[in-house]
């Protein structure tokens, strides 16, 4: 792992968008981790130290952001 803080993606690990994001991040030298969306919904979770996370709540497929 590099000295960079990992990007934590909260989503479906099998989703093509999550996979594509991780691929592009890896090509840029950015470490990533996927947190299955059901885990934080079920209760508190621990993120890796210095993790960068991004929640995009309240959106659905086809909605403008």
C-alpha positions in Angstrom: 0.0 0.0 0.0 1.2 3.5 -0.7 1.4 6.3 1.8 -2.0 7.6 0.6 -5.2 7.3 2.5 -7.4 4.6 1.0 -10.6 5.5 -0.7 -13.5 3.5 0.8 -16.4 2.8 -1.6 -19.7 2.1 0.1 -21.7 0.0 -2.3 -22.3 -3.4 -3.8 -18.9 -5.1 -4.4 -20.2 -6.9 -7.4 -21.5 -3.7 -9.1 -19.8 -2.8 -12.4 -19.5 0.8 -11.4 -17.8 -0.1 -8.2 -15.5 -2.4 -10.1 -14.7 0.3 -12.7 -14.1 2.9 -10.0 -11.6 0.6 -8.2 -9.9 -0.2 -11.5 -9.4 3.4 -12.4 -8.3 4.3 -8.9 -5.7 1.5 -8.9 -4.4 2.7 -12.3 -3.9 6.1 -10.6 -2.0 4.5 -7.7 -4.9 5.1 -5.2 -5.6 2.3 -2.8 -9.3 1.4 -2.4 -11.5 -0.8 -0.2 -15.1 -1.7 -0.7 -17.5 -1.6 2.2 -20.6 -3.6 1.3 -23.6 -1.1 1.8 -25.4 -3.5 4.1 -22.7 -3.2 6.8 -23.2 0.5 7.7 -26.9 0.1 7.3 -26.8 -2.6 10.0 -24.8 -0.6 12.4 -21.5 1.2 13.1 -18.4 0.2 11.1 -14.7 0.9 11.4 -13.0 2.4 8.4 -9.3 1.9 7.7 -7.1 4.6 9.3 -7.1 7.9 7.4 -9.7 6.5 5.0 -11.5 8.8 2.6 -15.1 7.9 2.1 -18.0 9.2 0.0 -21.6 8.7 0.6 -24.2 9.5 -2.0 -27.4 9.0 -0.2 -30.8 9.7 -1.6 -30.1 9.1 -5.3 -31.4 6.4 -7.5 -30.6 5.2 -11.0 -31.4 7.9 -13.6 -31.6 10.8 -11.1 -29.5 13.9 -11.7 -26.8 14.6 -9.2 
